[in-house]
Amino acid sequence: MKTIFILYKNYKPFAFFSIVAAIMFGIGLAFFIPVFMQYLHTGLVGRIPTLVVSVLFFLCAVQSFFSGLILDNIINTSKQNFEMRLIDCQHRLNKNQ
């Protein structure tokens, strides 16, 4: 299973990190909703540590999402560079024949 996750992360980083971001966002939302409901009822935030934890989960979700975007862009650029080198090699091979 570990190998499957590693391969999936390496070949589909945007999808992988989007799933991780969605999970982190859900956890952050689960921590945030009770604090927000308490704030709506009382006008005070009584559980500041829980609020901090929820904000940290939201920030981790955003960071994970953008990491997936960046890694996906790097992979696409690498594929394009490989295709350009392959085309260049084919042109040089055709010139020599």
Buried (B, 14 or more C-beta within 10 A) or exposed (E): EEEEEEEEBEEBBBEBBBBBBEBBBEBBBEBBEEBBEBBEEEEEEEBEEBBEBBEEBBEBBBBBBEBBBEBBEEBEEEEEEEEEEEEEEEEEEEEEE
